[in-house]
Amino acid sequence: MSNTYKDLQNSHPCFGGHKNNVGRIHLPVSPGCNIACRFCDRVISDVENRPGVTSKVLAPEESIEVLEKALKLCPEITVAGIAGPGDTLATDYALQTFRLIKEKFPDLIKCMSTNGLLLYEKADEVIDVGIDSLTVTVNAVDPQIEAKLNKYIVYHGKRYEGVEAAEILIENQIKGIKKVASAGITVKVNTVLVPGINDDHIETVAQTVKEAGASIYNIIPLIPQHELKDIPAPACAQIDAARTKASKYIDVFRHCQRCRADAVGVPGKSEFGEQIYQKRIAVKETFSHG
């Protein structure tokens, strides 16, 4: 039986558990991605603390060794998460890793992030492996807006662009959220707030994902880079206004630390990534939200 949303509010840093000094480890086992976000510049990096960044990619078996080491260093860890550096469902490595975690560390909360392109068709596997919390990045539910944020998708071996790509992505995201939420998995939705593109659309996204079954909503400010490098990051007032609008429909998470894909420890209090992953490669280029 998956942990309920109420359970996660006490034991998961991204659901309110940050108040209880609970930690998480992100296992970077998913190398490839199947969508091309216009704000996402993917590279392995040691320099930036942001979603998707990692210093190395692990094999599923390696991740179990890393997890054992991390639990000794930081027994406050309650959550084993996979958030990249690519998409967790674009390859099978994340689900393989979660099967191993389920067997060896049954008490750990299993948390996964995805862009949702393959969520609907892989929902049964996600449910079967016992994922407790699933984060889906939904940046728009209007294909015209999504097309401004995502250059293309690769879906079943074929490349789709523009509005056509956006329609496929959004349909699969919403159907996928409905399917996993109806099975009892707690769903969090992330939206990257991009001024001038989706800032007036946040309320609609929040309402739509809540109706699909999401429990909590996280608005992440754009980090200007890649194709959207000339768009300024949203000001605090813009972020607060978006959160206020979204909160009319869904619980809003306000303590996101924008963790790396290889983060280890208690967010904002301790970080053991250097010890756990040993060598981190100093590369300046960055990667954004998984």
Buried (B, 14 or more C-beta within 10 A) or exposed (E): EBBEBEBBBBBBBBBBBBEBEBBBBBBBBBBEBBBBBBBBBBBBBBBBBBBBBBBBBBEBEBBBEBBEBBBEBBEBBBBBBBBBBBBBBBBBBBBBBBBBBBEEBEEBBBBBBBBBBBBBBBBEBBBEBBBBBBBBBBBBBBBEBBBBBBBBBBBEEEEBEBBEBBBBBBBBBBBBBBBBBEBEBBBBBBBBBBBEBBBEBBBBBBBBBBEBBBBBBBBBBBBBBBBBEEBEEBEEEBBEBBBEBBBEBBBBBEBBBBBBBBBBBBBEEEBBBEEBBEEBEEBEBBBBBB
